[in-house]
Amino acid sequence: MDEIVRMRREMSATPPDQRRTTTRAVARILDDVHLEGHMGKFVVESDEPLARGGTEKGPSPLQYVMMGTAF
């Protein structure tokens, strides 16, 4: 929490037109269409349903897009 407070203070001290944030995501194939993604400190898995050749070990990439849109 202290890190978040520090970052908010730094951002507030910088004019809005000079603020920058960077987002990075890295994915790797575990098996066929089963993927693992890393975003910051978070790790997620994605897989396709059986009908699309997957093993349903996680949500499909399309389901992640739909959830992102819902947020």
mmCIF file as Biopython writes it, N, C-alpha, C and O atoms, coordinates in Angstrom:
data_model
#
loop_
_atom_site.group_PDB
_atom_site.id
_atom_site.type_symbol
_atom_site.label_atom_id
_atom_site.label_alt_id
_atom_site.label_comp_id
_atom_site.label_asym_id
_atom_site.label_entity_id
_atom_site.label_seq_id
_atom_site.pdbx_PDB_ins_code
_atom_site.Cartn_x
_atom_site.Cartn_y
_atom_site.Cartn_z
_atom_site.occupancy
_atom_site.B_iso_or_equiv
_atom_site.auth_seq_id
_atom_site.auth_asym_id
_atom_site.pdbx_PDB_model_num
ATOM 1   N N  . MET A ? 1  ? 0.820   -1.188  0.000   1.0 0.0 1  A 1 
ATOM 2   C CA . MET A ? 1  ? 0.000   0.000   0.000   1.0 0.0 1  A 1 
ATOM 3   C C  . MET A ? 1  ? 0.871   1.261   0.000   1.0 0.0 1  A 1 
ATOM 4   O O  . MET A ? 1  ? 0.532   2.259   -0.636  1.0 0.0 1  A 1 
ATOM 5   N N  . ASP A ? 2  ? 1.987   1.202   0.715   1.0 0.0 2  A 1 
ATOM 6   C CA . ASP A ? 2  ? 2.890   2.363   0.750   1.0 0.0 2  A 1 
ATOM 7   C C  . ASP A ? 2  ? 3.387   2.719   -0.647  1.0 0.0 2  A 1 
ATOM 8   O O  . ASP A ? 2  ? 3.526   3.895   -0.984  1.0 0.0 2  A 1 
ATOM 9   N N  . GLU A ? 3  ? 3.654   1.688   -1.460  1.0 0.0 3  A 1 
ATOM 10  C CA . GLU A ? 3  ? 4.127   1.915   -2.826  1.0 0.0 3  A 1 
ATOM 11  C C  . GLU A ? 3  ? 3.063   2.629   -3.654  1.0 0.0 3  A 1 
ATOM 12  O O  . GLU A ? 3  ? 3.380   3.522   -4.440  1.0 0.0 3  A 1 
ATOM 13  N N  . ILE A ? 4  ? 1.817   2.240   -3.479  1.0 0.0 4  A 1 
ATOM 14  C CA . ILE A ? 4  ? 0.717   2.880   -4.210  1.0 0.0 4  A 1 
ATOM 15  C C  . ILE A ? 4  ? 0.586   4.339   -3.800  1.0 0.0 4  A 1 
ATOM 16  O O  . ILE A ? 4  ? 0.418   5.211   -4.652  1.0 0.0 4  A 1 
ATOM 17  N N  . VAL A ? 5  ? 0.662   4.606   -2.514  1.0 0.0 5  A 1 
ATOM 18  C CA . VAL A ? 5  ? 0.571   5.985   -2.016  1.0 0.0 5  A 1 
ATOM 19  C C  . VAL A ? 5  ? 1.712   6.821   -2.573  1.0 0.0 5  A 1 
ATOM 20  O O  . VAL A ? 5  ? 1.502   7.960   -2.991  1.0 0.0 5  A 1 
ATOM 21  N N  . ARG A ? 6  ? 2.926   6.259   -2.583  1.0 0.0 6  A 1 
ATOM 22  C CA . ARG A ? 6  ? 4.084   6.977   -3.119  1.0 0.0 6  A 1 
ATOM 23  C C  . ARG A ? 6  ? 3.886   7.301   -4.597  1.0 0.0 6  A 1 
ATOM 24  O O  . ARG A ? 6  ? 4.151   8.420   -5.037  1.0 0.0 6  A 1 
ATOM 25  N N  . MET A ? 7  ? 3.420   6.318   -5.356  1.0 0.0 7  A 1 
ATOM 26  C CA . MET A ? 7  ? 3.216   6.533   -6.793  1.0 0.0 7  A 1 
ATOM 27  C C  . MET A ? 7  ? 2.125   7.575   -7.054  1.0 0.0 7  A 1 
ATOM 28  O O  . MET A ? 7  ? 2.245   8.381   -7.976  1.0 0.0 7  A 1 
ATOM 29  N N  . ARG A ? 8  ? 1.074   7.557   -6.251  1.0 0.0 8  A 1 
ATOM 30  C CA . ARG A ? 8  ? 0.005   8.556   -6.415  1.0 0.0 8  A 1 
ATOM 31  C C  . ARG A ? 8  ? 0.530   9.962   -6.124  1.0 0.0 8  A 1 
ATOM 32  O O  . ARG A ? 8  ? 0.172   10.917  -6.814  1.0 0.0 8  A 1 
ATOM 33  N N  . ARG A ? 9  ? 1.376   10.087  -5.106  1.0 0.0 9  A 1 
ATOM 34  C CA . ARG A ? 9  ? 1.971   11.394  -4.792  1.0 0.0 9  A 1 
ATOM 35  C C  . ARG A ? 9  ? 2.834   11.893  -5.954  1.0 0.0 9  A 1 
ATOM 36  O O  . ARG A ? 9  ? 2.765   13.062  -6.334  1.0 0.0 9  A 1 
ATOM 37  N N  . GLU A ? 10 ? 3.639   11.001  -6.504  1.0 0.0 10 A 1 
ATOM 38  C CA . GLU A ? 10 ? 4.493   11.367  -7.635  1.0 0.0 10 A 1 
ATOM 39  C C  . GLU A ? 10 ? 3.660   11.787  -8.837  1.0 0.0 10 A 1 
ATOM 40  O O  . GLU A ? 10 ? 3.967   12.783  -9.492  1.0 0.0 10 A 1 
ATOM 41  N N  . MET A ? 11 ? 2.611   11.030  -9.126  1.0 0.0 11 A 1 
ATOM 42  C CA . MET A ? 11 ? 1.747   11.356  -10.263 1.0 0.0 11 A 1 
ATOM 43  C C  . MET A ? 11 ? 1.045   12.691  -10.046 1.0 0.0 11 A 1 
ATOM 44  O O  . MET A ? 11 ? 0.913   13.477  -10.984 1.0 0.0 11 A 1 
ATOM 45  N N  . SER A ? 12 ? 0.602   12.953  -8.842  1.0 0.0 12 A 1 
ATOM 46  C CA . SER A ? 12 ? -0.097  14.207  -8.548  1.0 0.0 12 A 1 
ATOM 47  C C  . SER A ? 12 ? 0.827   15.411  -8.700  1.0 0.0 12 A 1 
ATOM 48  O O  . SER A ? 12 ? 0.375   16.506  -9.034  1.0 0.0 12 A 1 
ATOM 49  N N  . ALA A ? 13 ? 2.127   15.207  -8.451  1.0 0.0 13 A 1 
ATOM 50  C CA . ALA A ? 13 ? 3.090   16.299  -8.547  1.0 0.0 13 A 1 
ATOM 51  C C  . ALA A ? 13 ? 3.465   16.608  -9.994  1.0 0.0 13 A 1 
ATOM 52  O O  . ALA A ? 13 ? 4.087   17.635  -10.269 1.0 0.0 13 A 1 
ATOM 53  N N  . THR A ? 14 ? 3.090   15.724  -10.921 1.0 0.0 14 A 1 
ATOM 54  C CA . THR A ? 14 ? 3.409   15.893  -12.337 1.0 0.0 14 A 1 
ATOM 55  C C  . THR A ? 14 ? 2.165   16.383  -13.072 1.0 0.0 14 A 1 
ATOM 56  O O  . THR A ? 14 ? 1.081   15.832  -12.881 1.0 0.0 14 A 1 
ATOM 57  N N  . PRO A ? 15 ? 2.305   17.412  -13.909 1.0 0.0 15 A 1 
ATOM 58  C CA . PRO A ? 15 ? 1.140   17.888  -14.679 1.0 0.0 15 A 1 
ATOM 59  C C  . PRO A ? 15 ? 0.554   16.761  -15.536 1.0 0.0 15 A 1 
ATOM 60  O O  . PRO A ? 15 ? 1.303   15.933  -16.055 1.0 0.0 15 A 1 
ATOM 61  N N  . PRO A ? 16 ? -0.776  16.717  -15.691 1.0 0.0 16 A 1 
ATOM 62  C CA . PRO A ? 16 ? -1.425  15.631  -16.436 1.0 0.0 16 A 1 
ATOM 63  C C  . PRO A ? 16 ? -0.862  15.407  -17.835 1.0 0.0 16 A 1 
ATOM 64  O O  . PRO A ? 16 ? -0.776  14.260  -18.275 1.0 0.0 16 A 1 
ATOM 65  N N  . ASP A ? 17 ? -0.476  16.462  -18.544 1.0 0.0 17 A 1 
ATOM 66  C CA . ASP A ? 17 ? 0.032   16.274  -19.906 1.0 0.0 17 A 1 
ATOM 67  C C  . ASP A ? 17 ? 1.445   15.686  -19.940 1.0 0.0 17 A 1 
ATOM 68  O O  . ASP A ? 17 ? 1.951   15.358  -21.014 1.0 0.0 17 A 1 
ATOM 69  N N  . GLN A ? 18 ? 2.083   15.550  -18.780 1.0 0.0 18 A 1 
ATOM 70  C CA . GLN A ? 18 ? 3.433   14.978  -18.721 1.0 0.0 18 A 1 
ATOM 71  C C  . GLN A ? 18 ? 3.465   13.613  -18.031 1.0 0.0 18 A 1 
ATOM 72  O O  . GLN A ? 18 ? 4.536   13.033  -17.857 1.0 0.0 18 A 1 
ATOM 73  N N  . ARG A ? 19 ? 2.304   13.102  -17.639 1.0 0.0 19 A 1 
ATOM 74  C CA . ARG A ? 19 ? 2.238   11.811  -16.955 1.0 0.0 19 A 1 
ATOM 75  C C  . ARG A ? 19 ? 2.302   10.679  -17.976 1.0 0.0 19 A 1 
ATOM 76  O O  . ARG A ? 19 ? 1.746   10.773  -19.070 1.0 0.0 19 A 1 
ATOM 77  N N  . ARG A ? 20 ? 2.990   9.613   -17.593 1.0 0.0 20 A 1 
ATOM 78  C CA . ARG A ? 20 ? 3.093   8.439   -18.462 1.0 0.0 20 A 1 
ATOM 79  C C  . ARG A ? 20 ? 2.939   7.173   -17.634 1.0 0.0 20 A 1 
ATOM 80  O O  . ARG A ? 20 ? 3.420   7.087   -16.504 1.0 0.0 20 A 1 
ATOM 81  N N  . THR A ? 21 ? 2.278   6.217   -18.202 1.0 0.0 21 A 1 
ATOM 82  C CA . THR A ? 21 ? 2.227   4.883   -17.618 1.0 0.0 21 A 1 
ATOM 83  C C  . THR A ? 21 ? 2.545   3.884   -18.723 1.0 0.0 21 A 1 
ATOM 84  O O  . THR A ? 21 ? 2.233   4.107   -19.893 1.0 0.0 21 A 1 
ATOM 85  N N  . THR A ? 22 ? 3.156   2.804   -18.338 1.0 0.0 22 A 1 
ATOM 86  C CA . THR A ? 22 ? 3.514   1.774   -19.300 1.0 0.0 22 A 1 
ATOM 87  C C  . THR A ? 22 ? 2.920   0.450   -18.842 1.0 0.0 22 A 1 
ATOM 88  O O  . THR A ? 22 ? 3.036   0.074   -17.675 1.0 0.0 22 A 1 
ATOM 89  N N  . THR A ? 23 ? 2.297   -0.237  -19.755 1.0 0.0 23 A 1 
ATOM 90  C CA . THR A ? 23 ? 1.733   -1.546  -19.474 1.0 0.0 23 A 1 
ATOM 91  C C  . THR A ? 23 ? 2.405   -2.558  -20.380 1.0 0.0 23 A 1 
ATOM 92  O O  . THR A ? 23 ? 2.560   -2.330  -21.580 1.0 0.0 23 A 1 
ATOM 93  N N  . ARG A ? 24 ? 2.803   -3.676  -19.796 1.0 0.0 24 A 1 
ATOM 94  C CA . ARG A ? 24 ? 3.477   -4.699  -20.575 1.0 0.0 24 A 1 
ATOM 95  C C  . ARG A ? 24 ? 2.854   -6.049  -20.263 1.0 0.0 24 A 1 
ATOM 96  O O  . ARG A ? 24 ? 2.575   -6.362  -19.106 1.0 0.0 24 A 1 
ATOM 97  N N  . ALA A ? 25 ? 2.643   -6.826  -21.278 1.0 0.0 25 A 1 
ATOM 98  C CA . ALA A ? 25 ? 2.126   -8.180  -21.118 1.0 0.0 25 A 1 
ATOM 99  C C  . ALA A ? 25 ? 2.975   -9.120  -21.965 1.0 0.0 25 A 1 
ATOM 100 O O  . ALA A ? 25 ? 3.322   -8.805  -23.103 1.0 0.0 25 A 1 
ATOM 101 N N  . VAL A ? 26 ? 3.300   -10.266 -21.402 1.0 0.0 26 A 1 
ATOM 102 C CA . VAL A ? 26 ? 4.093   -11.274 -22.098 1.0 0.0 26 A 1 
ATOM 103 C C  . VAL A ? 26 ? 3.344   -12.599 -21.998 1.0 0.0 26 A 1 
ATOM 104 O O  . VAL A ? 26 ? 2.883   -12.975 -20.920 1.0 0.0 26 A 1 
ATOM 105 N N  . ALA A ? 27 ? 3.223   -13.300 -23.112 1.0 0.0 27 A 1 
ATOM 106 C CA . ALA A ? 27 ? 2.533   -14.593 -23.107 1.0 0.0 27 A 1 
ATOM 107 C C  . ALA A ? 27 ? 3.436   -15.666 -23.683 1.0 0.0 27 A 1 
ATOM 108 O O  . ALA A ? 27 ? 4.288   -15.401 -24.531 1.0 0.0 27 A 1 
ATOM 109 N N  . ARG A ? 28 ? 3.230   -16.880 -23.204 1.0 0.0 28 A 1 
ATOM 110 C CA . ARG A ? 28 ? 3.968   -18.014 -23.763 1.0 0.0 28 A 1 
ATOM 111 C C  . ARG A ? 28 ? 3.011   -19.182 -23.937 1.0 0.0 28 A 1 
ATOM 112 O O  . ARG A ? 28 ? 2.042   -19.325 -23.192 1.0 0.0 28 A 1 
ATOM 113 N N  . ILE A ? 29 ? 3.291   -19.999 -24.913 1.0 0.0 29 A 1 
ATOM 114 C CA . ILE A ? 29 ? 2.464   -21.169 -25.189 1.0 0.0 29 A 1 
ATOM 115 C C  . ILE A ? 29 ? 2.894   -22.304 -24.262 1.0 0.0 29 A 1 
ATOM 116 O O  . ILE A ? 29 ? 4.062   -22.689 -24.236 1.0 0.0 29 A 1 
ATOM 117 N N  . LEU A ? 30 ? 1.936   -22.833 -23.503 1.0 0.0 30 A 1 
ATOM 118 C CA . LEU A ? 30 ? 2.216   -23.983 -22.642 1.0 0.0 30 A 1 
ATOM 119 C C  . LEU A ? 30 ? 2.001   -25.286 -23.401 1.0 0.0 30 A 1 
ATOM 120 O O  . LEU A ? 30 ? 2.807   -26.213 -23.321 1.0 0.0 30 A 1 
ATOM 121 N N  . ASP A ? 31 ? 0.888   -25.334 -24.143 1.0 0.0 31 A 1 
ATOM 122 C CA . ASP A ? 31 ? 0.572   -26.535 -24.904 1.0 0.0 31 A 1 
ATOM 123 C C  . ASP A ? 31 ? -0.508  -26.193 -25.914 1.0 0.0 31 A 1 
ATOM 124 O O  . ASP A ? 31 ? -1.625  -25.849 -25.527 1.0 0.0 31 A 1 
ATOM 125 N N  . ASP A ? 32 ? -0.206  -26.279 -27.178 1.0 0.0 32 A 1 
ATOM 126 C CA . ASP A ? 32 ? -1.163  -26.037 -28.254 1.0 0.0 32 A 1 
ATOM 127 C C  . ASP A ? 32 ? -1.832  -24.660 -28.098 1.0 0.0 32 A 1 
ATOM 128 O O  . ASP A ? 32 ? -1.215  -23.649 -28.432 1.0 0.0 32 A 1 
ATOM 129 N N  . VAL A ? 33 ? -3.066  -24.596 -27.603 1.0 0.0 33 A 1 
ATOM 130 C CA . VAL A ? 33 ? -3.752  -23.305 -27.434 1.0 0.0 33 A 1 
ATOM 131 C C  . VAL A ? 33 ? -3.881  -22.915 -25.961 1.0 0.0 33 A 1 
ATOM 132 O O  . VAL A ? 33 ? -4.638  -22.004 -25.626 1.0 0.0 33 A 1 
ATOM 133 N N  . HIS A ? 34 ? -3.150  -23.596 -25.085 1.0 0.0 34 A 1 
ATOM 134 C CA . HIS A ? 34 ? -3.112  -23.277 -23.654 1.0 0.0 34 A 1 
ATOM 135 C C  . HIS A ? 34 ? -1.949  -22.306 -23.431 1.0 0.0 34 A 1 
ATOM 136 O O  . HIS A ? 34 ? -0.789  -22.649 -23.661 1.0 0.0 34 A 1 
ATOM 137 N N  . LEU A ? 35 ? -2.274  -21.097 -22.981 1.0 0.0 35 A 1 
ATOM 138 C CA . LEU A ? 35 ? -1.278  -20.031 -22.842 1.0 0.0 35 A 1 
ATOM 139 C C  . LEU A ? 35 ? -1.139  -19.573 -21.403 1.0 0.0 35 A 1 
ATOM 140 O O  . LEU A ? 35 ? -2.052  -19.734 -20.593 1.0 0.0 35 A 1 
ATOM 141 N N  . GLU A ? 36 ? 0.020   -18.998 -21.095 1.0 0.0 36 A 1 
ATOM 142 C CA . GLU A ? 36 ? 0.259   -18.375 -19.799 1.0 0.0 36 A 1 
ATOM 143 C C  . GLU A ? 36 ? 0.685   -16.941 -20.056 1.0 0.0 36 A 1 
ATOM 144 O O  . GLU A ? 36 ? 1.576   -16.694 -20.869 1.0 0.0 36 A 1 
ATOM 145 N N  . GLY A ? 37 ? 0.067   -16.004 -19.379 1.0 0.0 37 A 1 
ATOM 146 C CA . GLY A ? 37 ? 0.400   -14.598 -19.560 1.0 0.0 37 A 1 
ATOM 147 C C  . GLY A ? 37 ? 0.881   -13.956 -18.279 1.0 0.0 37 A 1 
ATOM 148 O O  . GLY A ? 37 ? 0.391   -14.272 -17.195 1.0 0.0 37 A 1 
ATOM 149 N N  . HIS A ? 38 ? 1.843   -13.053 -18.401 1.0 0.0 38 A 1 
ATOM 150 C CA . HIS A ? 38 ? 2.366   -12.303 -17.260 1.0 0.0 38 A 1 
ATOM 151 C C  . HIS A ? 38 ? 2.125   -10.822 -17.505 1.0 0.0 38 A 1 
ATOM 152 O O  . HIS A ? 38 ? 2.508   -10.282 -18.542 1.0 0.0 38 A 1 
ATOM 153 N N  . MET A ? 39 ? 1.489   -10.175 -16.541 1.0 0.0 39 A 1 
ATOM 154 C CA . MET A ? 39 ? 1.234   -8.737  -16.593 1.0 0.0 39 A 1 
ATOM 155 C C  . MET A ? 39 ? 1.579   -8.172  -15.229 1.0 0.0 39 A 1 
ATOM 156 O O  . MET A ? 39 ? 0.832   -8.358  -14.268 1.0 0.0 39 A 1 
ATOM 157 N N  . GLY A ? 40 ? 2.705   -7.486  -15.141 1.0 0.0 40 A 1 
ATOM 158 C CA . GLY A ? 40 ? 3.148   -6.995  -13.838 1.0 0.0 40 A 1 
ATOM 159 C C  . GLY A ? 40 ? 3.369   -8.169  -12.905 1.0 0.0 40 A 1 
ATOM 160 O O  . GLY A ? 40 ? 4.110   -9.096  -13.232 1.0 0.0 40 A 1 
ATOM 161 N N  . LYS A ? 41 ? 2.730   -8.133  -11.743 1.0 0.0 41 A 1 
ATOM 162 C CA . LYS A ? 41 ? 2.886   -9.219  -10.778 1.0 0.0 41 A 1 
ATOM 163 C C  . LYS A ? 41 ? 1.832   -10.311 -10.944 1.0 0.0 41 A 1 
ATOM 164 O O  . LYS A ? 41 ? 1.792   -11.255 -10.156 1.0 0.0 41 A 1 
ATOM 165 N N  . PHE A ? 42 ? 0.981   -10.191 -11.960 1.0 0.0 42 A 1 
ATOM 166 C CA . PHE A ? 42 ? -0.105  -11.141 -12.160 1.0 0.0 42 A 1 
ATOM 167 C C  . PHE A ? 42 ? 0.232   -12.167 -13.236 1.0 0.0 42 A 1 
ATOM 168 O O  . PHE A ? 42 ? 0.865   -11.854 -14.243 1.0 0.0 42 A 1 
ATOM 169 N N  . VAL A ? 43 ? -0.208  -13.398 -12.997 1.0 0.0 43 A 1 
ATOM 170 C CA . VAL A ? 43 ? -0.049  -14.487 -13.963 1.0 0.0 43 A 1 
ATOM 171 C C  . VAL A ? 43 ? -1.442  -15.032 -14.256 1.0 0.0 43 A 1 
ATOM 172 O O  . VAL A ? 43 ? -2.198  -15.331 -13.332 1.0 0.0 43 A 1 
ATOM 173 N N  . VAL A ? 44 ? -1.782  -15.161 -15.523 1.0 0.0 44 A 1 
ATOM 174 C CA . VAL A ? 44 ? -3.080  -15.702 -15.921 1.0 0.0 44 A 1 
ATOM 175 C C  . VAL A ? 44 ? -2.875  -16.806 -16.942 1.0 0.0 44 A 1 
ATOM 176 O O  . VAL A ? 44 ? -1.855  -16.855 -17.630 1.0 0.0 44 A 1 
ATOM 177 N N  . GLU A ? 45 ? -3.859  -17.689 -17.031 1.0 0.0 45 A 1 
ATOM 178 C CA . GLU A ? 45 ? -3.841  -18.745 -18.036 1.0 0.0 45 A 1 
ATOM 179 C C  . GLU A ? 45 ? -5.027  -18.571 -18.956 1.0 0.0 45 A 1 
ATOM 180 O O  . GLU A ? 45 ? -6.072  -18.058 -18.557 1.0 0.0 45 A 1 
ATOM 181 N N  . SER A ? 46 ? -4.859  -18.997 -20.173 1.0 0.0 46 A 1 
ATOM 182 C CA . SER A ? 46 ? -5.918  -18.931 -21.158 1.0 0.0 46 A 1 
ATOM 183 C C  . SER A ? 46 ? -5.913  -20.231 -21.944 1.0 0.0 46 A 1 
ATOM 184 O O  . SER A ? 46 ? -4.855  -20.799 -22.215 1.0 0.0 46 A 1 
ATOM 185 N N  . ASP A ? 47 ? -7.094  -20.697 -22.307 1.0 0.0 47 A 1 
ATOM 186 C CA . ASP A ? 47 ? -7.219  -21.906 -23.107 1.0 0.0 47 A 1 
ATOM 187 C C  . ASP A ? 47 ? -8.512  -21.799 -23.899 1.0 0.0 47 A 1 
ATOM 188 O O  . ASP A ? 47 ? -9.391  -21.006 -23.563 1.0 0.0 47 A 1 
ATOM 189 N N  . GLU A ? 48 ? -8.618  -22.572 -24.913 1.0 0.0 48 A 1 
ATOM 190 C CA . GLU A ? 48 ? -9.830  -22.602 -25.730 1.0 0.0 48 A 1 
ATOM 191 C C  . GLU A ? 48 ? -10.755 -23.704 -25.233 1.0 0.0 48 A 1 
ATOM 192 O O  . GLU A ? 48 ? -10.307 -24.643 -24.575 1.0 0.0 48 A 1 
ATOM 193 N N  . PRO A ? 49 ? -12.044 -23.596 -25.544 1.0 0.0 49 A 1 
ATOM 194 C CA . PRO A ? 49 ? -12.962 -24.680 -25.196 1.0 0.0 49 A 1 
ATOM 195 C C  . PRO A ? 49 ? -12.649 -25.938 -26.020 1.0 0.0 49 A 1 
ATOM 196 O O  . PRO A ? 49 ? -11.933 -25.879 -27.019 1.0 0.0 49 A 1 
ATOM 197 N N  . LEU A ? 50 ? -13.200 -27.072 -25.579 1.0 0.0 50 A 1 
ATOM 198 C CA . LEU A ? 50 ? -12.971 -28.342 -26.277 1.0 0.0 50 A 1 
ATOM 199 C C  . LEU A ? 50 ? -13.350 -28.252 -27.754 1.0 0.0 50 A 1 
ATOM 200 O O  . LEU A ? 50 ? -12.660 -28.811 -28.606 1.0 0.0 50 A 1 
ATOM 201 N N  . ALA A ? 51 ? -14.432 -27.558 -28.058 1.0 0.0 51 A 1 
ATOM 202 C CA . ALA A ? 51 ? -14.906 -27.442 -29.441 1.0 0.0 51 A 1 
ATOM 203 C C  . ALA A ? 51 ? -13.915 -26.725 -30.346 1.0 0.0 51 A 1 
ATOM 204 O O  . ALA A ? 51 ? -13.982 -26.866 -31.567 1.0 0.0 51 A 1 
ATOM 205 N N  . ARG A ? 52 ? -12.990 -25.952 -29.761 1.0 0.0 52 A 1 
ATOM 206 C CA . ARG A ? 52 ? -11.995 -25.230 -30.567 1.0 0.0 52 A 1 
ATOM 207 C C  . ARG A ? 52 ? -10.605 -25.834 -30.423 1.0 0.0 52 A 1 
ATOM 208 O O  . ARG A ? 52 ? -9.613  -25.203 -30.787 1.0 0.0 52 A 1 
ATOM 209 N N  . GLY A ? 53 ? -10.528 -27.052 -29.895 1.0 0.0 53 A 1 
ATOM 210 C CA . GLY A ? 53 ? -9.238  -27.737 -29.793 1.0 0.0 53 A 1 
ATOM 211 C C  . GLY A ? 53 ? -8.504  -27.503 -28.500 1.0 0.0 53 A 1 
ATOM 212 O O  . GLY A ? 53 ? -7.339  -27.884 -28.382 1.0 0.0 53 A 1 
ATOM 213 N N  . GLY A ? 54 ? -9.141  -26.892 -27.527 1.0 0.0 54 A 1 
ATOM 214 C CA . GLY A ? 54 ? -8.499  -26.629 -26.246 1.0 0.0 54 A 1 
ATOM 215 C C  . GLY A ? 54 ? -8.834  -27.676 -25.208 1.0 0.0 54 A 1 
ATOM 216 O O  . GLY A ? 54 ? -9.456  -28.695 -25.509 1.0 0.0 54 A 1 
ATOM 217 N N  . THR A ? 55 ? -8.418  -27.414 -23.987 1.0 0.0 55 A 1 
ATOM 218 C CA . THR A ? 55 ? -8.670  -28.328 -22.873 1.0 0.0 55 A 1 
ATOM 219 C C  . THR A ? 55 ? -9.418  -27.644 -21.736 1.0 0.0 55 A 1 
ATOM 220 O O  . THR A ? 55 ? -9.588  -28.226 -20.664 1.0 0.0 55 A 1 
ATOM 221 N N  . GLU A ? 56 ? -9.865  -26.409 -21.966 1.0 0.0 56 A 1 
ATOM 222 C CA . GLU A ? 56 ? -10.645 -25.640 -20.986 1.0 0.0 56 A 1 
ATOM 223 C C  . GLU A ? 56 ? -9.936  -25.486 -19.642 1.0 0.0 56 A 1 
ATOM 224 O O  . GLU A ? 56 ? -10.572 -25.570 -18.591 1.0 0.0 56 A 1 
ATOM 225 N N  . LYS A ? 57 ? -8.619  -25.262 -19.672 1.0 0.0 57 A 1 
ATOM 226 C CA . LYS A ? 57 ? -7.866  -25.061 -18.434 1.0 0.0 57 A 1 
ATOM 227 C C  . LYS A ? 57 ? -7.918  -23.610 -17.964 1.0 0.0 57 A 1 
ATOM 228 O O  . LYS A ? 57 ? -7.362  -23.269 -16.920 1.0 0.0 57 A 1 
ATOM 229 N N  . GLY A ? 58 ? -8.573  -22.777 -18.721 1.0 0.0 58 A 1 
ATOM 230 C CA . GLY A ? 58 ? -8.723  -21.370 -18.357 1.0 0.0 58 A 1 
ATOM 231 C C  . GLY A ? 58 ? -9.684  -20.702 -19.316 1.0 0.0 58 A 1 
ATOM 232 O O  . GLY A ? 58 ? -10.114 -21.316 -20.293 1.0 0.0 58 A 1 
ATOM 233 N N  . PRO A ? 59 ? -10.027 -19.452 -19.053 1.0 0.0 59 A 1 
ATOM 234 C CA . PRO A ? 59 ? -10.900 -18.720 -19.975 1.0 0.0 59 A 1 
ATOM 235 C C  . PRO A ? 59 ? -10.227 -18.571 -21.332 1.0 0.0 59 A 1 
ATOM 236 O O  . PRO A ? 59 ? -9.000  -18.593 -21.434 1.0 0.0 59 A 1 
ATOM 237 N N  . SER A ? 60 ? -11.030 -18.420 -22.359 1.0 0.0 60 A 1 
ATOM 238 C CA . SER A ? 60 ? -10.474 -18.205 -23.701 1.0 0.0 60 A 1 
ATOM 239 C C  . SER A ? 60 ? -10.001 -16.751 -23.815 1.0 0.0 60 A 1 
ATOM 240 O O  . SER A ? 60 ? -10.445 -15.902 -23.043 1.0 0.0 60 A 1 
ATOM 241 N N  . PRO A ? 61 ? -9.116  -16.456 -24.757 1.0 0.0 61 A 1 
ATOM 242 C CA . PRO A ? 61 ? -8.715  -15.062 -24.957 1.0 0.0 61 A 1 
ATOM 243 C C  . PRO A ? 61 ? -9.914  -14.150 -25.209 1.0 0.0 61 A 1 
ATOM 244 O O  . PRO A ? 61 ? -9.940  -13.015 -24.733 1.0 0.0 61 A 1 
ATOM 245 N N  . LEU A ? 62 ? -10.906 -14.638 -25.954 1.0 0.0 62 A 1 
ATOM 246 C CA . LEU A ? 62 ? -12.098 -13.836 -26.208 1.0 0.0 62 A 1 
ATOM 247 C C  . LEU A ? 62 ? -12.837 -13.522 -24.906 1.0 0.0 62 A 1 
ATOM 248 O O  . LEU A ? 62 ? -13.364 -12.420 -24.751 1.0 0.0 62 A 1 
ATOM 249 N N  . GLN A ? 63 ? -12.884 -14.469 -23.973 1.0 0.0 63 A 1 
ATOM 250 C CA . GLN A ? 63 ? -13.545 -14.214 -22.693 1.0 0.0 63 A 1 
ATOM 251 C C  . GLN A ? 63 ? -12.798 -13.135 -21.903 1.0 0.0 63 A 1 
ATOM 252 O O  . GLN A ? 63 ? -13.430 -12.336 -21.211 1.0 0.0 63 A 1 
ATOM 253 N N  . TYR A ? 64 ? -11.480 -13.101 -21.992 1.0 0.0 64 A 1 
ATOM 254 C CA . TYR A ? 64 ? -10.712 -12.034 -21.327 1.0 0.0 64 A 1 
ATOM 255 C C  . TYR A ? 64 ? -11.028 -10.672 -21.950 1.0 0.0 64 A 1 
ATOM 256 O O  . TYR A ? 64 ? -11.169 -9.677  -21.239 1.0 0.0 64 A 1 
ATOM 257 N N  . VAL A ? 65 ? -11.137 -10.634 -23.276 1.0 0.0 65 A 1 
ATOM 258 C CA . VAL A ? 65 ? -11.489 -9.370  -23.940 1.0 0.0 65 A 1 
ATOM 259 C C  . VAL A ? 65 ? -12.875 -8.914  -23.499 1.0 0.0 65 A 1 
ATOM 260 O O  . VAL A ? 65 ? -13.089 -7.733  -23.223 1.0 0.0 65 A 1 
ATOM 261 N N  . MET A ? 66 ? -13.811 -9.851  -23.434 1.0 0.0 66 A 1 
ATOM 262 C CA . MET A ? 66 ? -15.172 -9.498  -23.015 1.0 0.0 66 A 1 
ATOM 263 C C  . MET A ? 66 ? -15.181 -8.974  -21.575 1.0 0.0 66 A 1 
ATOM 264 O O  . MET A ? 66 ? -15.895 -8.017  -21.274 1.0 0.0 66 A 1 
ATOM 265 N N  . MET A ? 67 ? -14.402 -9.586  -20.693 1.0 0.0 67 A 1 
ATOM 266 C CA . MET A ? 67 ? -14.348 -9.123  -19.320 1.0 0.0 67 A 1 
ATOM 267 C C  . MET A ? 67 ? -13.701 -7.750  -19.236 1.0 0.0 67 A 1 
ATOM 268 O O  . MET A ? 67 ? -14.156 -6.894  -18.477 1.0 0.0 67 A 1 
ATOM 269 N N  . GLY A ? 68 ? -12.645 -7.533  -20.007 1.0 0.0 68 A 1 
ATOM 270 C CA . GLY A ? 68 ? -12.016 -6.212  -20.035 1.0 0.0 68 A 1 
ATOM 271 C C  . GLY A ? 68 ? -12.966 -5.137  -20.504 1.0 0.0 68 A 1 
ATOM 272 O O  . GLY A ? 68 ? -12.946 -4.018  -19.993 1.0 0.0 68 A 1 
ATOM 273 N N  . THR A ? 69 ? -13.793 -5.466  -21.468 1.0 0.0 69 A 1 
ATOM 274 C CA . THR A ? 69 ? -14.794 -4.520  -21.961 1.0 0.0 69 A 1 
ATOM 275 C C  . THR A ? 69 ? -15.846 -4.245  -20.897 1.0 0.0 69 A 1 
ATOM 276 O O  . THR A ? 69 ? -16.328 -3.119  -20.775 1.0 0.0 69 A 1 
ATOM 277 N N  . ALA A ? 70 ? -16.207 -5.276  -20.122 1.0 0.0 70 A 1 
ATOM 278 C CA . ALA A ? 70 ? -17.212 -5.111  -19.076 1.0 0.0 70 A 1 
ATOM 279 C C  . ALA A ? 70 ? -16.707 -4.188  -17.963 1.0 0.0 70 A 1 
ATOM 280 O O  . ALA A ? 70 ? -17.499 -3.480  -17.342 1.0 0.0 70 A 1 
ATOM 281 N N  . PHE A ? 71 ? -15.399 -4.191  -17.709 1.0 0.0 71 A 1 
ATOM 282 C CA . PHE A ? 71 ? -14.845 -3.335  -16.659 1.0 0.0 71 A 1 
ATOM 283 C C  . PHE A ? 71 ? -14.857 -1.897  -17.114 1.0 0.0 71 A 1 
ATOM 284 O O  . PHE A ? 71 ? -14.429 -1.012  -16.373 1.0 0.0 71 A 1 
#
